[in-house]
């Protein structure tokens, strides 16, 4: 950290509280200041260039510095820099984006509601579910099931849905009526002698047992990511979704697919819902919807959800929910242009073509004695590290690897001791090799240091 009183680093430490950061440690180390980006690369304020192997936060699908998105934002700023969608008002970009999303939805959807982050989209989904239960005359049907290691956001409600301990500790969470079932991570959750097929069936049985124990008439919905992201890139075992979805249908439980990370090509299909043949009632979207150039997210709902909600709003006289920036015209215009780029450049086809190399190089990391497991699909993956000296210090080895990667010019993210890789969808085969060459070297640096 620079100790010059007017440096960005010093001013950051003086004035800013950071997400997912040890605040006291940050006072000592200071931030990495990123100044610009181009393609899959970003550059810090000392001029050092990095491969951004996390696409920012799982999100910059079309890469950094895409001029078409800058131009789309500029055009809309000049025409209508802001308007809202409250009380029978609208504007062109929000209408066009809603129409586009419904037309490309992986399963039939009725309506779109715009929010500003994945957390807000999932929070709105939760409120809608409770509202719908009341509309249907089922006030007792309010409990929500998500999964251990799942991630759905950090609002009071969505942090409760999130199944990660550090999102609950000292926040007095989770809220009542939020339940968690088995994580689909085979290596850590399997029982002795249990193969993957048996494990997948047990996950579904665990879910059904929880439903029966709580009372099916009290369970409103199930939230799940097609592939878990922040929980460590957990790809469900074969047969998992085929076993879980019938349980939900059996008891009339709504299914919310959290596509905040998986959506718009990450898994090798436009949506993770298609990759895993899911049939959700609601889908939440964010991140790659605009490549995170501007904050925007969306909740799509089917007619079974929308109908009772619409009836209840008519009965009350208003649907008493809204965010100032919902469907913000500039963000919506950027999202529309971003989706056009994904489609015109066939980035989903590109992911299908290059993901075999990505997954091979990811698996090759397991040659290191520090790597206990690799997991991935499409252009998302993780390598989990382990070492006896760190078994009682979860996350310490991952933090060391993060530092080694940074030194080599690679930005990853350690989720505990799992190193995640989720580069922009535009990455080339040569750049994939560069990325994993740096990752291999960084892991070797850590190994030598031990």
N, C-alpha and C positions, 0 to 999 in steps of 0.2 A: 504493500500500500504506500502511495506517496504521502509524505508528511508535509507537503506544501499546503499552507492553510487555504489557498484558493483553488486547489486541484479538484477535479470532479470527484475523485476518490474520497478526499477528505470531506467535501461537502455532502456527498452521499451518506457517509457514516454519521455526519452531524445531523442530518435532517430526515433520512428515509428509513422506514421499517420494511424489511423484505419478506416476501413469501418464502415458506419452506427453508428458513435460515435460522441458525443459532444466533440470536441477536447479539449476545455478548462476544461470541467468537468473531462476528462480523466487525465489531468495533476494533478488533485487533488486526484482522486480515484485509478488510476493505473489499470492494467489489472488483470484478473484471468488467471494464468499461468497453462495451461493443459500440463502435462508431458507424460502421457501414457493412453492407452485405451485397453479394452478387452471386446468383446461382445457388450452389450448395455451400458457399463460403461466407464467413463473416470475418471482420477485421477489428482488432481492438485499438485503443488510442495510442498504443506504442507502434502500431503498424504491423503487428503480428497477425498472420492469417490462419484461420482454423477451418477445418471441415466441420460444418454444423450437422452432426450425425443425429440430432434430435429434431431437425426441422423447426428449431426454436423450442416449442413445447408441443411436439407431435403434430405440427400444424401448417407449416409453410409449404404447401403441396407444390406450387409452381416455382418455388425458389425465391431467393431474395432479389430485389431490384427489377422486378417485372414492370416494364414501363406501361404496359396496357392497363394495369391496375391503377397506377398513378394517374394516368390520363382519364380513366373512368371516374376516379374520385374528383379530379379537377373539374371535369365537365359537370358533374352533378353539384359540386360545391357552387359553381357559378350560376346554375339554374335554380336549385332549391337546396340550400345547405342544411335545412332542418324542417321537418314537420312531423306530426305525430299521427297515431292511428286510433286515438280515443274517439268515442262518441260519434260514430258514423262518418269519420273523416279518413281519408287515405291519400295516397300519392302513387305515381306510376311505378317507381322501383319496387315498392313493397308488393304491389299487385302482381307485377311480372315475376318476381322471385317466388311468391307463393304459388303461382300457376306453374312455374317451372319445377318446383320441388314436388308438387302433387303429380305432375306428369311423369317424373322420373322415379317416383317412389318404388321401392322394390316389392311392396305389397299395396293393395288398394288403401288409399288414404283420402279423407274427406276435407280436412281443413289444416291450415298452418297457423301457428302463433309464434311471432318473433320475439326473441329476448336478446340478451347481450353477451351471454357466456353459457357454457355447458351447465354450470351450477344453476343458473336461473332457469334454463330450459327444464332441467330435472326437478327443480323446486316447483315450477309451474305445473309440471306433470303430476306431482304429488298433490298439489292443491286441487287440480281438476279431478283426480281420482276420488278424493274425499267429497268434493262437491257433487260428483256423479252418484256416489253411494247415497247421499242424502236425497238427491233427485229421484232415485229409484225406490225410496222408502226403505233403505237398508242402512240405518244409522250405525248399526253395530259393525258394518263391514268397512273397517278403517285400517286394519293392520297391513303393513307392507313388508315383504320379504326381499332382501337383497343377499349378497354373498360375502363371506369372509374374503378379504383381499380385493373386493370390488372397489371401484372408485366412481363416484357420481357427483362430486363437487364438495364445496366447503361452506355453503350457507348452513344455518342451524339445522335445517331439514336434510339437505343433501349430504352434509358431513355425517349425519346420523345414518343415512343410507350407506355411505362409504364404510367399508369393512376393514379399515386400517387403524390400529391402536393410536397412533400419534395424531390422528384427526379427532380423537375423542378425549385424550388425556388432558385434564385441567380445563376442558371446555364444558364439563358436565353433560356430555353426550355419550351415547345416543339418546334421542328423545324416546318416550314411551311409544309403543305401537310399531316400532321399527325392529324387525327381527333379521337374523343372519343365519344362512344355511351354509353347507359345506363348500369350500373353495374347490374348483375343478383342477387343482394342481396335483397331478398323480404322484409325483415323487415324494412330496411332503405329507400328503393326506391318505395315501394307500395303507391298507392293512397287510399284515404278513401273508404272503401267498396270493395276494389279490392282483390279477392282471388288469390291464386297462379297461377291458370290456366289463369286467365285474365291478371295477371302481366306478365307471360311468353309471351303471345301473344302481349302485349304492348311493351315488349322489342324488339320483332321482328319488330313491327310497327315503333318504334323509329328508328331502324336501317334503315328500308326502307325509312322513311321520310328523314333521313340524306342523304342517297344515292340520292334520288330525288332532294333534295335541292342543293346538290353539283353538280349534273349531273352524271348519271350512267357511262357515257363514260369517266369520270375522275377518277373513283374509281378502283384501281388495286387489292387490297387485304384486307382481314380481318384477324387480328391476335387475337387468343384467347387461353387461357388455358382451358382444359376440366374442371378442378376445379381450381379456383383462389387460389394461395398459399400466397404470401407475402401481398396480399390485404386483408388477414384475413381469409383464408380458406373458400371461398365462394362456396358452392355447388349449382349449378343452380337448379331452381325449375323444377319439372316434366313438360315436354312439351317444355322446353326452346329450346333445340337444334333441336327438331322436327319443331319448328316454325322458327328458325333463318336460318338453312341451306338452305331451299328452296328460301329464299330471296337472298342469295349469288348466287345460281345457276340461278335464274331468270335474274340477271344482269351480269352474266359471271365474277363474282368476285372470285379471288383465295382465298382459305381458308388455313391459316397456323395454325396448331395445335401445341401449345407450350407444349410439353410433358417433359420439363426439370425437373419438380417435379413429375408429374403423371406417367412417364414412368417406366417400369421394375417392376411392381407389386404393386405399392402404393395404387391403388384404388380397388384391388382385381382381376384385370385382368392384363395381361402383359403391356397393354397400356390403358390410359384413353380413347383413341379413341374407343376402343372396349367397354368399360364400358358404354359410352354414344352414341354408334352407330354413330360415326362421319365419314365423308368422306372427309378428308383434301387432298389438293394437295401437301402440304409440311408439314413435321414434324420436329421439333427441339428436340434434346435429349442432356442431359448432366447429371450431378450429379450421379445418381445411375448406369449410364452406366459403371462406373469403381468403384462404391462406393466412389468416390472422392479420392481414394488412389493416383491417379495421374490426372492432369487436361486433360480432353478430352471431346469433344462434337461433335455432328454430325447434319447435315442437310440432310434429305432425301427429294427427289423431284420426282414427277411422270413424265411420259413422256410428258405430256402437258406443263410442265415447262421446262424440259430438252431440248426437241427438238428445240424450237426457240432459246434458249441460245446457244446450240451447233452450230446452223446455223450462228448465229451472230458472234460467236468466229471465225468461219471459214472465214467469210466475212472480219473481221478485221485482222485476222491472229494470234490472241491470246485472251484468256480470262484473262484480266489483273487484277487478284485477287489472293491473296495467303497469308498464314501465315507461318512463318518459321517452326513452330512446328505442322502444320496440319498433322494429322495421325501419330504423333510421334510413333516410333516403340515400345518403352517401355510402353507408355500409352495405345497403341492399344493392346499390349499383355496382359496387366493387365485387360483391358476391356473385352477381349475375355474370360479370366479365370473367371472374375466376373460373366459374363453371364452364363458360364458353371455351376458355383456354384448355381446361382438362379434356373437354370433348373434342375440340378441333385438333389438338395435338395427340389425341388418343393415349393419354397418360395411363389409363387403365390397361390398355394393351401393352404399353411400355413396361408397366410393373409386371405383368404376366411374363414378358419376354426376359426381363433381367432378374426377376426374383430367384430363379434357380441358382444363379451365381451368388446372389446375396446370401441365400440360405446355406449354400455350400461353404462359403467363407466364414459364416457365423459358426457352423458346426466345426470347422477346422480349429476354432479357438479352444475347443475341448482338448487339443493336444497338450495344452499347458496343464501341469499338475494343480494349478490354482483354480481351474475351471471345473466345477462339479457338474454343470448342466448347461446346455444351450436350448433355447426355445424360440420358435418364430413361425411366421407365415407371411407370404407376400413380401412387403418391404418394412417389416417390423420384427424385431427380435431382441433377445437378451442373452447375455452370458452370465451365469451366476458363479461367484467366486467363493472359495472356502479355504481356510487354513487353520490348523489346530491352535495356533497362537492367538487367533481372533474369535474363537468359537463363543467366548463369553462377552464379546463386544460386537454385537450385530451392527453392520453398517460401517465399521471402522476400515475394513479391507476395501470396501467399495469406495470410500472416501479417498483412500490412498490411490486407487486406480484412477479415480477422477482427476486427481492431481497429476498423475503420470500422463494421462491422456492430454490434459491441457498443455503440459510441457512439450509434448510431441506435436501439438497443433490439431487436436481432435476434441470436440465437445460432445460428450455423452451425458448421461444422467444416471447416477447410482440410486437405485431404489433398494435401500438396504445394501446388500452385497451383490445385487443384480445390476449389471451394466447394460443399459438400454441403447438400442440403435433404431432410429426411425427417420431416415434422411428424407429430404425433399424428393418427390416422385420423379423429378427430372434427372436424377442422378444417372450417370453413364456407367457402363461396365468398368471402364478404366478407373473411374472415381470410386466405385465399389471396392476395387482392389486397393486403391490408395487408402480408403477408410480402414479396411481390415488390416492392411500392413501396419498402419499406425496403432491400431488396437492391439495387435500381436506384440508390437514393440513395447507398448505401454504396459501390458501385462507382464512381459519379460522384465521390464524395469522394476516392477513391484516385486516380482519373484526374487530378483537379485538383491533387492534391498532387504528382504527378509533373512 
